[in-house]
Amino acid sequence: MWGAVLKMRALENDPDIRDAPFSLQEKLTIQQVRFVGARLRDLVDRYESASREERLRPIYWAEWSVFMNAAHSCGFVCRDEGEDMGDPKKTPVLEFMRKLVNNLELVESLCLRDLRRILHYAMRSERWGDGGAGTGGGTVWALITSRLGNAIARRLGA
C-alpha cells in the first residue's frame, strides 16, 4: 500500500522542482509561448470589455493573476535578464517599448528573445513598483491599455 509506506511531504521540496526562474538562454516550447500569448490576449480582452469602475482595480481580475503566473511559469521572467535590450547601445526596455507603441509594425519582426525581455521587464517592474496601487505598478497596465499589449499577444500566436 503506497499510502502506508510513503510519508507526506510538501511538493515544493520535491527534487524535480526548479529552485530558480528560467534563464534567458533556455529555450521555450511553442506551447509555452502560445500559452503566455493567450493569457495576454485574455487580459487585453478583459480590459477592453471592463466597465469604467472595473478598470480601477485590474489587479483583482482573474485574468491579471493568470497572466502574471503564466509569464513567470513559462519562462518569460528570467533570472539573468536586466533592464536593457541587450544591444551595444544598452537601450532600456521601457524606451524600446515606447518606440514600439509609436510603430507597432515593428512588433511583427521581434524575435522571441526580445519579446521575453519586454515581458520580463513588465513583470519585474510590476512586482517591485506597484506601491499598493490598484492598477499595479503601471507597466502591465500601460501594456494592456496601449495597442502594444494586443500586438505582442498577436506576435506570440494569440
TIDRENZA-271345 format. One line per 2 residues: number of its first residue (from 0); their letters; for each residue x, y negated, z of N, C-alpha, C. Coordinates in nm, 2 decimals, always signed. Example, Ala and Ser with C-alpha at 12.3 -4.5 7.8 and 13.67 -1.06 7.14 Angstrom:
0 = AS = +1.32:+0.57:+0.78:+1.23:+0.45:+0.78:+1.32:+0.33:+0.78; +1.28:+0.22:+0.71:+1.37:+0.11:+0.71:+1.29:+0.00:+0.79
//
This chain:
0 = MW = +0.08:+0.12:+0.00:+0.00:+0.00:+0.00:+0.09:-0.12:+0.00; +0.07:-0.21:-0.10:+0.15:-0.33:-0.12:+0.13:-0.42:+0.00
2 = GA = +0.00:-0.45:+0.03:-0.03:-0.54:+0.14:+0.03:-0.51:+0.27; +0.05:-0.38:+0.30:+0.10:-0.34:+0.43:+0.26:-0.35:+0.43
4 = VL = +0.32:-0.34:+0.31:+0.46:-0.34:+0.30:+0.52:-0.48:+0.29; +0.45:-0.56:+0.21:+0.50:-0.69:+0.18:+0.46:-0.79:+0.28
6 = KM = +0.55:-0.88:+0.32:+0.52:-0.99:+0.41:+0.48:-1.11:+0.33; +0.39:-1.19:+0.38:+0.35:-1.31:+0.31:+0.47:-1.41:+0.32
8 = RA = +0.50:-1.47:+0.21:+0.60:-1.58:+0.20:+0.55:-1.69:+0.11; +0.59:-1.81:+0.13:+0.54:-1.92:+0.05:+0.60:-1.90:-0.09
10 = LE = +0.52:-1.93:-0.19:+0.56:-1.92:-0.32:+0.67:-2.02:-0.35; +0.67:-2.13:-0.28:+0.78:-2.23:-0.30:+0.92:-2.18:-0.28
12 = ND = +0.93:-2.07:-0.19:+1.05:-2.01:-0.16:+1.10:-1.90:-0.25; +1.02:-1.87:-0.35:+1.05:-1.76:-0.44:+1.17:-1.79:-0.52
14 = PD = +1.26:-1.70:-0.54:+1.39:-1.73:-0.61:+1.37:-1.77:-0.76; +1.25:-1.74:-0.81:+1.23:-1.78:-0.95:+1.17:-1.92:-0.97
16 = IR = +1.16:-1.99:-0.86:+1.11:-2.13:-0.87:+1.23:-2.23:-0.89; +1.22:-2.32:-0.98:+1.32:-2.42:-1.01:+1.34:-2.51:-0.89
18 = DA = +1.46:-2.55:-0.86:+1.48:-2.64:-0.75:+1.49:-2.79:-0.80; +1.50:-2.81:-0.92:+1.52:-2.94:-0.98:+1.44:-2.96:-1.10
20 = PF = +1.41:-3.09:-1.13:+1.34:-3.12:-1.26:+1.42:-3.07:-1.38; +1.36:-3.07:-1.49:+1.43:-3.03:-1.61:+1.55:-3.13:-1.64
22 = SL = +1.64:-3.08:-1.73:+1.74:-3.17:-1.79:+1.69:-3.21:-1.92; +1.73:-3.33:-1.96:+1.70:-3.38:-2.10:+1.77:-3.29:-2.20
24 = QE = +1.87:-3.22:-2.16:+1.94:-3.13:-2.25:+1.87:-3.00:-2.28; +1.77:-2.96:-2.19:+1.69:-2.84:-2.20:+1.59:-2.86:-2.31
26 = KL = +1.57:-2.76:-2.39:+1.47:-2.76:-2.50:+1.33:-2.73:-2.43; +1.23:-2.78:-2.50:+1.09:-2.76:-2.46:+1.03:-2.67:-2.56
28 = TI = +0.92:-2.61:-2.52:+0.84:-2.53:-2.62:+0.74:-2.63:-2.69; +0.69:-2.59:-2.80:+0.59:-2.68:-2.87:+0.47:-2.68:-2.78
30 = QQ = +0.44:-2.57:-2.71:+0.32:-2.57:-2.62:+0.33:-2.68:-2.51; +0.45:-2.69:-2.45:+0.47:-2.79:-2.35:+0.45:-2.93:-2.41
32 = VR = +0.51:-2.96:-2.53:+0.49:-3.09:-2.59:+0.35:-3.12:-2.62; +0.28:-3.02:-2.68:+0.14:-3.04:-2.72:+0.05:-3.06:-2.59
34 = FV = +0.08:-2.99:-2.49:+0.00:-3.00:-2.36:+0.02:-3.14:-2.31; +0.14:-3.19:-2.30:+0.15:-3.33:-2.25:+0.08:-3.43:-2.34
36 = GA = +0.09:-3.41:-2.47:+0.02:-3.49:-2.56:-0.13:-3.49:-2.54; -0.18:-3.37:-2.52:-0.33:-3.36:-2.50:-0.37:-3.43:-2.37
38 = RL = -0.28:-3.41:-2.27:-0.32:-3.48:-2.14:-0.31:-3.63:-2.15; -0.21:-3.68:-2.23:-0.20:-3.82:-2.25:-0.33:-3.87:-2.33
40 = RD = -0.37:-3.79:-2.43:-0.49:-3.82:-2.51:-0.61:-3.83:-2.41; -0.62:-3.73:-2.32:-0.73:-3.73:-2.23:-0.73:-3.86:-2.14
42 = LV = -0.62:-3.90:-2.10:-0.61:-4.02:-2.02:-0.64:-4.15:-2.10; -0.60:-4.16:-2.22:-0.63:-4.27:-2.31:-0.78:-4.27:-2.33
44 = DR = -0.84:-4.15:-2.36:-0.98:-4.15:-2.38:-1.06:-4.19:-2.26; -1.01:-4.14:-2.14:-1.08:-4.18:-2.02:-1.08:-4.33:-2.00
46 = YE = -0.97:-4.39:-2.03:-0.96:-4.54:-2.02:-1.05:-4.61:-2.11; -1.06:-4.56:-2.23:-1.14:-4.62:-2.33:-1.29:-4.61:-2.30
48 = SA = -1.33:-4.50:-2.23:-1.47:-4.48:-2.20:-1.51:-4.53:-2.06; -1.41:-4.57:-1.98:-1.44:-4.62:-1.85:-1.51:-4.75:-1.84
50 = SR = -1.59:-4.76:-1.74:-1.66:-4.89:-1.72:-1.55:-4.99:-1.66; -1.59:-5.11:-1.66:-1.50:-5.22:-1.61:-1.46:-5.19:-1.46
52 = EE = -1.56:-5.15:-1.39:-1.54:-5.11:-1.24:-1.45:-4.99:-1.23; -1.47:-4.89:-1.31:-1.39:-4.77:-1.30:-1.24:-4.80:-1.33
54 = RL = -1.22:-4.90:-1.41:-1.08:-4.93:-1.45:-1.00:-5.00:-1.34; -1.07:-5.03:-1.23:-1.00:-5.09:-1.12:-0.92:-4.99:-1.04
56 = RP = -0.95:-4.86:-1.05:-0.88:-4.75:-0.97:-0.85:-4.63:-1.06; -0.77:-4.65:-1.16:-0.74:-4.53:-1.25:-0.66:-4.42:-1.18
58 = IY = -0.59:-4.46:-1.08:-0.51:-4.35:-1.01:-0.59:-4.25:-0.94; -0.72:-4.28:-0.93:-0.81:-4.18:-0.87:-0.88:-4.09:-0.98
60 = WA = -0.85:-4.12:-1.11:-0.91:-4.04:-1.21:-0.84:-3.90:-1.22; -0.92:-3.80:-1.24:-0.86:-3.66:-1.26:-0.76:-3.66:-1.37
62 = EW = -0.79:-3.73:-1.48:-0.70:-3.74:-1.60:-0.57:-3.80:-1.57; -0.57:-3.90:-1.47:-0.44:-3.96:-1.43:-0.35:-3.86:-1.37
64 = SV = -0.41:-3.79:-1.27:-0.33:-3.69:-1.20:-0.28:-3.57:-1.29; -0.37:-3.53:-1.37:-0.34:-3.42:-1.46:-0.22:-3.46:-1.56
66 = FM = -0.23:-3.58:-1.61:-0.12:-3.63:-1.70:+0.01:-3.64:-1.63; +0.01:-3.69:-1.51:+0.13:-3.71:-1.43:+0.19:-3.57:-1.40
68 = NA = +0.11:-3.48:-1.36:+0.16:-3.34:-1.33:+0.21:-3.27:-1.45; +0.14:-3.29:-1.57:+0.18:-3.23:-1.69:+0.32:-3.29:-1.73
70 = AH = +0.34:-3.41:-1.72:+0.47:-3.48:-1.76:+0.58:-3.42:-1.68; +0.56:-3.41:-1.55:+0.66:-3.35:-1.46:+0.68:-3.20:-1.49
72 = SC = +0.58:-3.13:-1.50:+0.60:-2.98:-1.51:+0.64:-2.93:-1.64; +0.62:-3.02:-1.75:+0.65:-2.97:-1.88:+0.78:-3.03:-1.93
74 = GF = +0.86:-3.09:-1.85:+1.00:-3.13:-1.89:+1.01:-3.27:-1.94; +0.91:-3.36:-1.92:+0.92:-3.50:-1.96:+0.98:-3.59:-1.86
76 = VC = +0.99:-3.54:-1.74:+1.06:-3.61:-1.63:+1.19:-3.53:-1.61; +1.31:-3.60:-1.63:+1.43:-3.53:-1.63:+1.53:-3.58:-1.52
78 = RD = +1.60:-3.49:-1.47:+1.69:-3.53:-1.36:+1.81:-3.61:-1.41; +1.84:-3.60:-1.54:+1.96:-3.67:-1.59:+1.93:-3.78:-1.69
80 = EG = +1.82:-3.84:-1.68:+1.78:-3.95:-1.77:+1.78:-4.08:-1.69; +1.83:-4.18:-1.76:+1.84:-4.31:-1.70:+1.73:-4.41:-1.76
82 = ED = +1.77:-4.54:-1.75:+1.67:-4.64:-1.80:+1.70:-4.69:-1.93; +1.80:-4.63:-2.01:+1.83:-4.68:-2.14:+1.79:-4.57:-2.24
84 = MG = +1.79:-4.60:-2.37:+1.75:-4.51:-2.47:+1.87:-4.43:-2.52; +1.98:-4.44:-2.45:+2.10:-4.35:-2.49:+2.17:-4.40:-2.61
86 = DP = +2.15:-4.52:-2.65:+2.23:-4.57:-2.77:+2.35:-4.65:-2.73; +2.44:-4.68:-2.82:+2.56:-4.75:-2.78:+2.53:-4.89:-2.72
88 = KK = +2.42:-4.95:-2.75:+2.39:-5.09:-2.70:+2.32:-5.08:-2.57; +2.29:-4.96:-2.52:+2.21:-4.94:-2.39:+2.08:-5.01:-2.39
90 = TP = +2.00:-4.99:-2.49:+1.87:-5.06:-2.50:+1.78:-5.00:-2.38; +1.73:-5.09:-2.30:+1.64:-5.05:-2.19:+1.51:-4.99:-2.25
92 = VL = +1.46:-4.89:-2.19:+1.34:-4.82:-2.24:+1.22:-4.92:-2.24; +1.21:-5.00:-2.14:+1.10:-5.10:-2.14:+1.10:-5.19:-2.26
94 = EF = +1.22:-5.23:-2.29:+1.24:-5.32:-2.41:+1.21:-5.24:-2.54; +1.25:-5.12:-2.54:+1.22:-5.03:-2.66:+1.07:-5.01:-2.67
96 = MR = +1.00:-4.99:-2.56:+0.85:-4.97:-2.56:+0.79:-5.10:-2.61; +0.83:-5.21:-2.58:+0.78:-5.34:-2.62:+0.79:-5.35:-2.78
98 = KL = +0.91:-5.31:-2.83:+0.93:-5.31:-2.97:+0.83:-5.22:-3.04; +0.81:-5.10:-2.98:+0.71:-5.01:-3.04:+0.57:-5.06:-3.04
100 = VN = +0.53:-5.13:-2.94:+0.40:-5.19:-2.93:+0.38:-5.28:-3.05; +0.48:-5.35:-3.09:+0.47:-5.45:-3.20:+0.49:-5.39:-3.33
102 = NL = +0.53:-5.26:-3.34:+0.54:-5.19:-3.46:+0.51:-5.04:-3.44; +0.39:-5.01:-3.43:+0.35:-4.87:-3.39:+0.39:-4.77:-3.50
104 = EL = +0.42:-4.81:-3.62:+0.46:-4.71:-3.72:+0.59:-4.65:-3.68; +0.67:-4.71:-3.60:+0.80:-4.65:-3.56:+0.78:-4.53:-3.47
106 = VE = +0.67:-4.52:-3.41:+0.64:-4.40:-3.32:+0.64:-4.28:-3.40; +0.60:-4.28:-3.52:+0.59:-4.16:-3.60:+0.73:-4.10:-3.64
108 = SL = +0.83:-4.19:-3.63:+0.97:-4.14:-3.66:+1.05:-4.10:-3.54; +0.99:-4.12:-3.42:+1.06:-4.09:-3.29:+1.08:-3.94:-3.28
110 = CL = +1.20:-3.90:-3.23:+1.23:-3.76:-3.20:+1.18:-3.73:-3.06; +1.18:-3.60:-3.03:+1.13:-3.56:-2.90:+1.21:-3.62:-2.79
112 = RD = +1.34:-3.63:-2.81:+1.43:-3.68:-2.70:+1.38:-3.82:-2.67; +1.35:-3.91:-2.77:+1.31:-4.04:-2.74:+1.17:-4.05:-2.68
114 = LR = +1.09:-3.96:-2.72:+0.95:-3.95:-2.65:+0.97:-3.91:-2.51; +1.05:-3.82:-2.48:+1.08:-3.78:-2.34:+1.14:-3.89:-2.26
116 = RI = +1.23:-3.97:-2.32:+1.29:-4.08:-2.25:+1.18:-4.18:-2.21; +1.09:-4.21:-2.30:+0.98:-4.31:-2.28:+0.89:-4.26:-2.17
118 = LH = +0.85:-4.13:-2.17:+0.76:-4.08:-2.07:+0.83:-4.06:-1.94; +0.96:-4.03:-1.94:+1.03:-4.02:-1.82:+1.04:-4.15:-1.75
120 = YA = +1.07:-4.26:-1.83:+1.07:-4.39:-1.77:+0.94:-4.43:-1.71; +0.83:-4.40:-1.78:+0.70:-4.44:-1.74:+0.67:-4.37:-1.61
122 = MR = +0.70:-4.24:-1.60:+0.67:-4.16:-1.48:+0.75:-4.21:-1.36; +0.88:-4.23:-1.38:+0.97:-4.28:-1.27:+0.93:-4.42:-1.23
124 = SE = +0.90:-4.50:-1.32:+0.86:-4.64:-1.29:+0.73:-4.63:-1.21; +0.64:-4.55:-1.25:+0.51:-4.53:-1.17:+0.53:-4.48:-1.03
126 = RW = +0.62:-4.39:-1.02:+0.64:-4.33:-0.89:+0.71:-4.43:-0.79; +0.80:-4.51:-0.84:+0.88:-4.60:-0.75:+0.82:-4.74:-0.74
128 = GD = +0.73:-4.77:-0.83:+0.69:-4.91:-0.84:+0.54:-4.94:-0.81; +0.46:-4.84:-0.76:+0.32:-4.86:-0.75:+0.28:-4.96:-0.64
130 = GG = +0.36:-4.97:-0.53:+0.33:-5.06:-0.43:+0.19:-5.05:-0.37; +0.13:-4.93:-0.39:+0.00:-4.91:-0.34:-0.11:-4.97:-0.42
132 = AG = -0.08:-5.01:-0.54:-0.18:-5.07:-0.63:-0.27:-4.96:-0.69; -0.40:-5.00:-0.70:-0.50:-4.91:-0.75:-0.48:-4.87:-0.90
134 = TG = -0.40:-4.96:-0.97:-0.37:-4.93:-1.11:-0.24:-4.87:-1.13; -0.18:-4.82:-1.02:-0.04:-4.76:-1.02:+0.06:-4.87:-1.03
136 = GG = +0.18:-4.83:-1.07:+0.29:-4.92:-1.08:+0.29:-5.01:-1.20; +0.20:-4.98:-1.30:+0.18:-5.07:-1.41:+0.24:-5.01:-1.54
138 = TV = +0.34:-4.92:-1.54:+0.39:-4.87:-1.66:+0.30:-4.77:-1.73; +0.24:-4.68:-1.66:+0.15:-4.59:-1.72:+0.02:-4.66:-1.76
140 = WA = -0.02:-4.76:-1.68:-0.14:-4.84:-1.71:-0.11:-4.92:-1.84; +0.01:-4.98:-1.85:+0.04:-5.05:-1.97:+0.05:-4.96:-2.09
142 = LI = +0.09:-4.84:-2.07:+0.10:-4.74:-2.18:-0.04:-4.70:-2.23; -0.13:-4.68:-2.14:-0.27:-4.64:-2.19:-0.36:-4.75:-2.23
144 = TS = -0.33:-4.87:-2.18:-0.41:-4.99:-2.22:-0.36:-5.05:-2.35; -0.24:-5.02:-2.39:-0.19:-5.06:-2.52:-0.22:-4.96:-2.62
146 = RL = -0.19:-4.99:-2.74:-0.20:-4.89:-2.85:-0.09:-4.79:-2.85; +0.01:-4.81:-2.77:+0.13:-4.72:-2.77:+0.09:-4.58:-2.71
148 = GN = +0.01:-4.58:-2.61:-0.03:-4.45:-2.55:-0.10:-4.36:-2.65; -0.19:-4.42:-2.73:-0.26:-4.35:-2.84:-0.16:-4.30:-2.94
150 = AI = -0.06:-4.39:-2.98:+0.04:-4.35:-3.08:+0.13:-4.24:-3.03; +0.17:-4.24:-2.91:+0.26:-4.14:-2.85:+0.18:-4.01:-2.84
152 = AR = +0.06:-4.01:-2.80:-0.03:-3.89:-2.79:-0.04:-3.83:-2.93; -0.06:-3.91:-3.03:-0.07:-3.86:-3.16:+0.06:-3.79:-3.21
154 = RL = +0.17:-3.86:-3.18:+0.30:-3.81:-3.22:+0.33:-3.67:-3.15; +0.28:-3.66:-3.03:+0.30:-3.53:-2.95:+0.21:-3.42:-3.00
156 = GA = +0.12:-3.45:-3.09:+0.04:-3.35:-3.15:-0.10:-3.35:-3.10; -0.14:-3.45:-3.03:-0.28:-3.45:-2.97:-0.37:-3.53:-3.06
//
